């Protein structure tokens, strides 16, 4: 074969490449249009039956030189790319998306502006047990210049026989102690029906890991004028976590703080596995501030400080952890709570960072 023939064939090949490029992009535009229609109708973007029909049509018309298996492999990649294109369009439409709102959301809670580039802290006991207990912790929290006091009043527990919290009475105790020290109250609500009563005592509604996909609760939280701290579910993907936040913002409430609190894996050395990479991903994908709960992710007092340092180093807007006057007698999660001297050392070390 002469060089002239080779150049002619290469020229034809390049022309076919451009034709393929145009056809692939044309297919992409059609796929996007179909995806928009499916989204409006509430249909799944992936339709395996439809995909099988297209594969059958393609292989039936295949006259070679490629074998059917090769053609199927090539078109699988094209179909996969089309599905990803539809998903990208879906993500662009999300109200929590960074593409929808490029600038950071700052959630102002009594002057504590979470998301402003400075580290913020949410501290307090795992569960509200008594006024004396909460008041001691509130005083220690105040001394550290922290504004946000956490405490569980409604406690969803794995065992129905474990301490379930004091309910509304616990919220009243939190509110009283917080008011005395000019703090803001962060506490979990588990039942949508309780939100109306709870908002009188709360500054931030926390939605815990076990309720991340309690969609009626998410809608209810999105319908009130209170910041929401949303924790990632035990086995939730980042996409599921982001969509849970979308339920809240879709009801008009964009004062949302995301909280990575560890996910369930095969590892038993810690209570959960802290997915530290979720922090920069959430910061890139959404405009919402991101906290890391080092207590529930590790379940170990000795790991709270290093994981908190890691969280701040990777870009978290703040850290959540638990403090108890006497963890040994705590009614829940005693092994993971700091006593007050340990908490003071914890904060001193973080302030050096």
Order of alpha helices (4+ residues) and beta strands (2+ residues): alpha-alpha-alpha-beta-beta-beta-alpha-beta-alpha-beta-alpha-beta-alpha-beta-alpha-beta-alpha-beta-alpha-alpha-beta-alpha
